[in-house]
């Protein structure tokens, strides 16, 4: 992403610091253009989920997420989903927004990983109430019913507490519980390393995605197809990494084979949660200067 534009600070262009909402928007645009196996990207749609819907969704979230620190995480999530629904009719970005809102609420003067814990610890019941409303508005598929703090009901615990109760079955909820470990420990390091080694941005994004998918069964695949299938999908990502992606000469063809298997019309395994986590890692990389505009 390095170009001729002058930059002096992370997340800045010509000395003007970009707000967290704009960085979130850019992270979404970069993530959806990358050719991640099984996901929507600039060369592949999914049924009912065209690439253009993700571009439109990215344009909608900047202003609400810019207000996350002042309006509160929960309200920022709801307003971002509400803005998204004004431009698209499907759930394109609930997971992304849930991940980006707390990150956007960290003061730009504080290191992201250092600051996220305080933001999560300060969440309230009101935050949970707004997020429940956002989830109902987004209408994600495959949620099912849970015995306590179901999103169809009014919450009685803080947002972080509600997420902690779902952490064993949802990877995005787990980030609220453990301080974004999958983002900072699994997605961001391979993304940084691949960029440092001089690989194209598309390759770096796919690498971060594969590392997350290999280490964590994808929550969306689990909800739609069950844990055994999700483990099989993760094994496919692990095999690609074990075959020395992206260094091996046959890396591209192996990646295309994995992508074709995931997209078979008989099942269509879409590891969307893994893509959401990579979007959060891209936000972190933009914010800390790993990726410079």
TABELDA-V623048 format. One record per pair of residues at least 24 apart in sequence whose C-alpha atoms are under 6 Angstrom apart, sorted by the first residue. I is the first residue (numbers start at 1). GAP is how many residues later the second one is. D is the distance in Angstrom with one decimal. If there is no record, write none. Layout:
# TABELDA-V623048
((I | GAP | D) (I | GAP | D))
This chain:
# TABELDA-V623048
((1 | 292 | 5.9) (2 | 290 | 5.7) (10 | 277 | 5.6) (10 | 278 | 5.3) (10 | 279 | 4.2) (11 | 275 | 5.6) (11 | 276 | 4.9) (20 | 46 | 5.6) (20 | 84 | 5.1) (21 | 41 | 3.9) (21 | 42 | 5.9) (21 | 44 | 4.8) (21 | 45 | 4.3) (22 | 40 | 5.2) (24 | 259 | 5.8) (25 | 33 | 5.2) (25 | 37 | 5.6) (27 | 252 | 5.7) (27 | 255 | 5.3) (27 | 256 | 5.3) (28 | 30 | 5.8) (28 | 251 | 5.9) (31 | 248 | 5.7) (34 | 168 | 5.0) (36 | 170 | 5.3) (37 | 222 | 4.2) (38 | 221 | 5.2) (38 | 224 | 5.2) (38 | 225 | 5.8) (38 | 232 | 5.1) (39 | 231 | 5.8) (57 | 27 | 5.2) (60 | 24 | 5.4) (65 | 36 | 5.9) (68 | 37 | 4.9) (69 | 36 | 4.1) (73 | 28 | 5.7) (73 | 29 | 6.0) (74 | 53 | 3.9) (74 | 56 | 4.8) (74 | 57 | 5.1) (75 | 55 | 5.4) (78 | 52 | 5.8) (78 | 53 | 6.0) (78 | 56 | 4.5) (91 | 47 | 5.4) (96 | 180 | 4.9) (117 | 62 | 5.8) (123 | 35 | 5.9) (123 | 36 | 5.7) (124 | 34 | 4.4) (124 | 35 | 5.8) (125 | 32 | 5.3) (125 | 33 | 4.0) (125 | 34 | 6.0) (127 | 32 | 5.7) (128 | 30 | 5.8) (128 | 31 | 4.2) (129 | 26 | 6.0) (142 | 81 | 5.4) (170 | 49 | 5.5) (171 | 48 | 6.0) (183 | 94 | 6.0) (183 | 98 | 5.6) (186 | 26 | 5.7) (187 | 25 | 5.7) (188 | 93 | 5.1) (209 | 69 | 5.8) (210 | 27 | 5.5) (213 | 61 | 5.7) (214 | 24 | 4.7) (218 | 53 | 5.6) (218 | 55 | 5.8) (219 | 54 | 5.9) (220 | 53 | 5.9) (221 | 50 | 5.9))
